[in-house]
Amino acid sequence: MNIPTIDLAQTGANIVTLRKAAGLSVHDLQMVFGFNSPQAIYKWQNGTALPTVDNLIVLAALLHVRIDDILVTTVA
């Protein structure tokens, strides 16, 4: 059975690309999500963490894409 897994590094790079294409800064995202620091967003972009499901929904809306367009998967 082919089971997809999320490629954290590629997903992070994709978040950077989509964020820039949407004309948003890390600070813009920090304000929308109400984070005290941008550390979580940098973790997403560096591929060391993924947004939670509820944050993915908001992120997709902000970037004008579907969640599937944010996540990069590979099949093992």
Buried (B, 14 or more C-beta within 10 A) or exposed (E): EEEEEEBBEBBBBBBBEBBEEBEBEBEBBBEBBEBEEBEBBBBBBBBEBBBEEEBBEBBBEBBEBEEEEBBBEEEE
